[in-house]
């Protein structure tokens, strides 16, 4: 099951997280504050951002990516997928129930 790494401006992070959980595309989204240094339009930029770690399932991963792209304020949002090789079974069960549940 994938965990999805997403960066966002701090003022958009809460809404993104709530949208993903509310739409049952993620069971949980962790938010961490960070400073990002990157190149944009030929210039080096530095901004405060939030890192979102969205716990999701294989079945809804593509829908999660589509939804992030719809609501994310960046032209080119960072969306990276990490597949787990080992996860506590009870956590995996909870995540699957939370995403697929009614």
FIKOLZA-1660 file (N, C-alpha, C; in steps of 0.1 Angstrom, whole numbers, plus 5000, padded with zeros to 4 digits):
% residues 102
   i   px   py   pz ch aa at
   1 5008 4988 5000  A  X  N
   1 5000 5000 5000  A  X CA
   1 5009 5012 5000  A  X  C
   2 5005 5022 4993  A  X  N
   2 5013 5034 4991  A  X CA
   2 5011 5045 5002  A  X  C
   3 5022 5052 5005  A  X  N
   3 5021 5065 5012  A  X CA
   3 5025 5075 5002  A  X  C
   4 5018 5086 5001  A  X  N
   4 5020 5096 4991  A  X CA
   4 5026 5109 4998  A  X  C
   5 5037 5113 4993  A  X  N
   5 5044 5125 4998  A  X CA
   5 5040 5137 4989  A  X  C
   6 5034 5147 4995  A  X  N
   6 5029 5159 4988  A  X CA
   6 5035 5171 4996  A  X  C
   7 5039 5181 4988  A  X  N
   7 5043 5194 4994  A  X CA
   7 5032 5204 4990  A  X  C
   8 5030 5214 4999  A  X  N
   8 5020 5224 4997  A  X CA
   8 5023 5236 5005  A  X  C
   9 5018 5248 5001  A  X  N
   9 5020 5260 5009  A  X CA
   9 5012 5257 5023  A  X  C
  10 5018 5263 5034  A  X  N
  10 5011 5260 5047  A  X CA
  10 4997 5264 5047  A  X  C
  11 4993 5275 5040  A  X  N
  11 4979 5279 5041  A  X CA
  11 4969 5270 5033  A  X  C
  12 4974 5261 5025  A  X  N
  12 4966 5252 5017  A  X CA
  12 4966 5238 5023  A  X  C
  13 4976 5235 5032  A  X  N
  13 4978 5221 5036  A  X CA
  13 4966 5215 5044  A  X  C
  14 4960 5223 5053  A  X  N
  14 4949 5217 5061  A  X CA
  14 4937 5213 5051  A  X  C
  15 4934 5222 5042  A  X  N
  15 4923 5219 5033  A  X CA
  15 4926 5207 5024  A  X  C
  16 4938 5206 5019  A  X  N
  16 4942 5194 5012  A  X CA
  16 4941 5181 5020  A  X  C
  17 4946 5181 5032  A  X  N
  17 4945 5170 5041  A  X CA
  17 4930 5166 5043  A  X  C
  18 4922 5176 5047  A  X  N
  18 4908 5173 5050  A  X CA
  18 4901 5168 5038  A  X  C
  19 4904 5173 5026  A  X  N
  19 4898 5169 5014  A  X CA
  19 4901 5154 5011  A  X  C
  20 4913 5151 5013  A  X  N
  20 4917 5137 5010  A  X CA
  20 4911 5127 5019  A  X  C
  21 4911 5131 5032  A  X  N
  21 4904 5122 5042  A  X CA
  21 4889 5122 5040  A  X  C
  22 4883 5134 5038  A  X  N
  22 4869 5135 5037  A  X CA
  22 4864 5128 5025  A  X  C
  23 4871 5127 5014  A  X  N
  23 4868 5120 5002  A  X CA
  23 4871 5106 5002  A  X  C
  24 4876 5101 5013  A  X  N
  24 4881 5087 5015  A  X CA
  24 4891 5083 5006  A  X  C
  25 4900 5092 5002  A  X  N
  25 4911 5089 4994  A  X CA
  25 4924 5086 5002  A  X  C
  26 4923 5090 5015  A  X  N
  26 4934 5087 5024  A  X CA
  26 4928 5084 5038  A  X  C
  27 4934 5075 5045  A  X  N
  27 4929 5071 5058  A  X CA
  27 4934 5082 5068  A  X  C
  28 4946 5087 5065  A  X  N
  28 4952 5096 5074  A  X CA
  28 4962 5105 5066  A  X  C
  29 4964 5117 5070  A  X  N
  29 4974 5126 5064  A  X CA
  29 4982 5133 5075  A  X  C
  30 4995 5130 5076  A  X  N
  30 5004 5137 5085  A  X CA
  30 5009 5149 5079  A  X  C
  31 5010 5160 5087  A  X  N
  31 5015 5173 5082  A  X CA
  31 5028 5177 5090  A  X  C
  32 5038 5180 5082  A  X  N
  32 5051 5184 5088  A  X CA
  32 5055 5198 5082  A  X  C
  33 5060 5207 5090  A  X  N
  33 5065 5219 5084  A  X CA
  33 5080 5217 5079  A  X  C
  34 5083 5224 5068  A  X  N
  34 5096 5223 5063  A  X CA
  34 5099 5236 5055  A  X  C
  35 5112 5237 5052  A  X  N
  35 5116 5248 5043  A  X CA
  35 5122 5241 5030  A  X  C
  36 5117 5245 5019  A  X  N
  36 5121 5239 5006  A  X CA
  36 5130 5249 4998  A  X  C
  37 5140 5244 4992  A  X  N
  37 5149 5252 4983  A  X CA
  37 5148 5245 4970  A  X  C
  38 5145 5252 4959  A  X  N
  38 5143 5246 4946  A  X CA
  38 5145 5257 4935  A  X  C
  39 5146 5252 4923  A  X  N
  39 5147 5261 4911  A  X CA
  39 5134 5262 4904  A  X  C
  40 5130 5275 4902  A  X  N
  40 5117 5277 4895  A  X CA
  40 5119 5289 4886  A  X  C
  41 5116 5288 4873  A  X  N
  41 5118 5299 4863  A  X CA
  41 5132 5304 4863  A  X  C
  42 5142 5294 4864  A  X  N
  42 5156 5298 4863  A  X CA
  42 5162 5304 4876  A  X  C
  43 5154 5306 4886  A  X  N
  43 5159 5312 4898  A  X CA
  43 5158 5302 4910  A  X  C
  44 5167 5303 4919  A  X  N
  44 5166 5295 4931  A  X CA
  44 5157 5302 4941  A  X  C
  45 5147 5294 4946  A  X  N
  45 5137 5299 4955  A  X CA
  45 5138 5292 4968  A  X  C
  46 5133 5298 4979  A  X  N
  46 5132 5292 4992  A  X CA
  46 5119 5296 4998  A  X  C
  47 5111 5286 5002  A  X  N
  47 5098 5289 5008  A  X CA
  47 5095 5279 5019  A  X  C
  48 5087 5284 5028  A  X  N
  48 5081 5275 5039  A  X CA
  48 5070 5267 5032  A  X  C
  49 5070 5254 5035  A  X  N
  49 5060 5245 5030  A  X CA
  49 5056 5235 5040  A  X  C
  50 5045 5228 5037  A  X  N
  50 5041 5217 5045  A  X CA
  50 5043 5204 5037  A  X  C
  51 5048 5194 5044  A  X  N
  51 5049 5181 5038  A  X CA
  51 5037 5173 5043  A  X  C
  52 5029 5167 5034  A  X  N
  52 5018 5159 5037  A  X CA
  52 5021 5145 5033  A  X  C
  53 5019 5136 5043  A  X  N
  53 5021 5121 5040  A  X CA
  53 5008 5115 5041  A  X  C
  54 5002 5111 5030  A  X  N
  54 4989 5106 5029  A  X CA
  54 4990 5091 5028  A  X  C
  55 4983 5084 5037  A  X  N
  55 4982 5069 5038  A  X CA
  55 4970 5065 5030  A  X  C
  56 4973 5058 5019  A  X  N
  56 4962 5054 5010  A  X CA
  56 4963 5039 5006  A  X  C
  57 4955 5035 4997  A  X  N
  57 4955 5022 4991  A  X CA
  57 4958 5022 4976  A  X  C
  58 4961 5010 4971  A  X  N
  58 4964 5009 4957  A  X CA
  58 4951 5012 4949  A  X  C
  59 4940 5008 4954  A  X  N
  59 4927 5010 4947  A  X CA
  59 4923 5024 4944  A  X  C
  60 4927 5033 4954  A  X  N
  60 4923 5047 4952  A  X CA
  60 4935 5057 4949  A  X  C
  61 4946 5051 4947  A  X  N
  61 4958 5059 4945  A  X CA
  61 4956 5069 4933  A  X  C
  62 4952 5064 4922  A  X  N
  62 4951 5073 4910  A  X CA
  62 4940 5084 4913  A  X  C
  63 4929 5080 4920  A  X  N
  63 4919 5091 4923  A  X CA
  63 4925 5101 4932  A  X  C
  64 4934 5097 4942  A  X  N
  64 4940 5106 4951  A  X CA
  64 4949 5116 4943  A  X  C
  65 4957 5111 4934  A  X  N
  65 4965 5120 4925  A  X CA
  65 4957 5130 4918  A  X  C
  66 4946 5125 4911  A  X  N
  66 4937 5133 4904  A  X CA
  66 4931 5144 4913  A  X  C
  67 4927 5141 4925  A  X  N
  67 4921 5150 4934  A  X CA
  67 4931 5161 4939  A  X  C
  68 4943 5156 4942  A  X  N
  68 4954 5166 4946  A  X CA
  68 4956 5176 4934  A  X  C
  69 4957 5171 4922  A  X  N
  69 4959 5180 4911  A  X CA
  69 4948 5190 4909  A  X  C
  70 4936 5186 4912  A  X  N
  70 4924 5195 4911  A  X CA
  70 4924 5206 4921  A  X  C
  71 4928 5203 4934  A  X  N
  71 4927 5213 4944  A  X CA
  71 4940 5220 4948  A  X  C
  72 4951 5215 4944  A  X  N
  72 4964 5220 4948  A  X CA
  72 4967 5234 4941  A  X  C
  73 4972 5243 4949  A  X  N
  73 4974 5257 4943  A  X CA
  73 4986 5258 4934  A  X  C
  74 4995 5248 4934  A  X  N
  74 5007 5249 4926  A  X CA
  74 5004 5245 4911  A  X  C
  75 5011 5251 4902  A  X  N
  75 5010 5246 4888  A  X CA
  75 5016 5232 4886  A  X  C
  76 5027 5229 4894  A  X  N
  76 5034 5216 4893  A  X CA
  76 5035 5211 4907  A  X  C
  77 5025 5204 4913  A  X  N
  77 5026 5200 4926  A  X CA
  77 5035 5188 4927  A  X  C
  78 5042 5187 4939  A  X  N
  78 5050 5175 4942  A  X CA
  78 5041 5164 4947  A  X  C
  79 5041 5153 4940  A  X  N
  79 5033 5142 4944  A  X CA
  79 5042 5130 4941  A  X  C
  80 5047 5123 4952  A  X  N
  80 5056 5112 4951  A  X CA
  80 5050 5100 4958  A  X  C
  81 5052 5089 4953  A  X  N
  81 5046 5076 4959  A  X CA
  81 5057 5068 4965  A  X  C
  82 5055 5063 4977  A  X  N
  82 5064 5054 4983  A  X CA
  82 5056 5041 4987  A  X  C
  83 5061 5030 4981  A  X  N
  83 5054 5017 4984  A  X CA
  83 5061 5011 4996  A  X  C
  84 5053 5006 5005  A  X  N
  84 5058 5000 5017  A  X CA
  84 5062 4985 5014  A  X  C
  85 5073 4981 5020  A  X  N
  85 5076 4967 5019  A  X CA
  85 5072 4959 5031  A  X  C
  86 5070 4966 5042  A  X  N
  86 5066 4960 5055  A  X CA
  86 5057 4970 5063  A  X  C
  87 5046 4966 5067  A  X  N
  87 5037 4975 5075  A  X CA
  87 5029 4966 5085  A  X  C
  88 5027 4971 5096  A  X  N
  88 5019 4964 5107  A  X CA
  88 5006 4960 5101  A  X  C
  89 5002 4948 5102  A  X  N
  89 4990 4943 5096  A  X CA
  89 4977 4950 5101  A  X  C
  90 4977 4953 5114  A  X  N
  90 4965 4960 5120  A  X CA
  90 4964 4974 5114  A  X  C
  91 4975 4980 5112  A  X  N
  91 4975 4994 5106  A  X CA
  91 4970 4993 5091  A  X  C
  92 4975 4983 5084  A  X  N
  92 4971 4981 5070  A  X CA
  92 4956 4979 5069  A  X  C
  93 4951 4971 5078  A  X  N
  93 4937 4968 5079  A  X CA
  93 4929 4980 5082  A  X  C
  94 4933 4988 5092  A  X  N
  94 4926 5001 5095  A  X CA
  94 4926 5010 5083  A  X  C
  95 4938 5012 5076  A  X  N
  95 4939 5021 5065  A  X CA
  95 4929 5016 5054  A  X  C
  96 4929 5004 5051  A  X  N
  96 4920 4999 5040  A  X CA
  96 4905 5001 5044  A  X  C
  97 4901 4999 5057  A  X  N
  97 4888 5001 5061  A  X CA
  97 4884 5016 5061  A  X  C
  98 4893 5024 5064  A  X  N
  98 4891 5039 5065  A  X CA
  98 4889 5045 5051  A  X  C
  99 4896 5040 5041  A  X  N
  99 4895 5045 5028  A  X CA
  99 4883 5039 5021  A  X  C
 100 4880 5026 5022  A  X  N
 100 4869 5020 5015  A  X CA
 100 4856 5020 5023  A  X  C
 101 4857 5023 5036  A  X  N
 101 4845 5022 5044  A  X CA
 101 4834 5033 5041  A  X  C
 102 4823 5030 5045  A  X  N
 102 4812 5040 5043  A  X CA
 102 4810 5047 5055  A  X  C
% end
